[in-house]
Amino acid sequence: MKTEVRESPEEWVMHSKVKNRAYRIRVARPKQPEPLEGYPIIYVLDGNAYFQLFQDIVRIQSVRAEH
């Protein structure tokens, strides 16, 4: 099964009352329906710098896994 990552990730901002900072949260999910065991998860810290890179890595790895 080919795994395709949505081009537009979900995004929202969470505000920390303790740190008085805003944190942007981005989530990319496959286009396919969620399997019974759930999606695998990759957490990326400093997503501003690395989110797109990891999204591309998952896309490439899912294509390679099919061959």
Secondary structure, DSSP 8 states (H G I E B T S, - for coil): ----B-SS-EEEEEEETTTTEEEEEEE--BSS---TT-------SSHHHHHHHHHHHHHHHHHHHH-
